[in-house]
């Protein structure tokens, strides 16, 4: 078994990717290693390949300020996944209060119905997210996943 294939299966076993994502990655790996496919250059040992590397691993928040008050935050998306899984430990009455409070603030999220595949879908969608703010005072804010 190739190192890349084993890495994909380990990610699946650890819950880092869904079965559907694993299938897509394995298909892409087969396409990449097929003899008819043009080679993109020699494989680098330990290089997970472009598709595996493309899965977002961190949420970045960067603020560059003209006055030197810079902010650089790197949040592992595994922390988001783990945090959302912890919602199963919240007592039902507290969960109802949490859902009501979120709804009052314009966020209709029902944490009772949150499933692991929803978390994976959220993290997959974050790959496309990028927020850039260029303020009039010269401050620049960038929020993105990579």
JOTA-V5766 format. One line per field, one symbol per residue. ss: DSSP state (2 for helix, 1 for strand, 0 for the rest). A space follows every 50 residues. Layout:
ss=???
//
This chain:
ss=00222222222220000022222222222222200000000000000002 22220001111111000000111111222222222222200222222222 2222000000222002222222222200011111000001111110
//
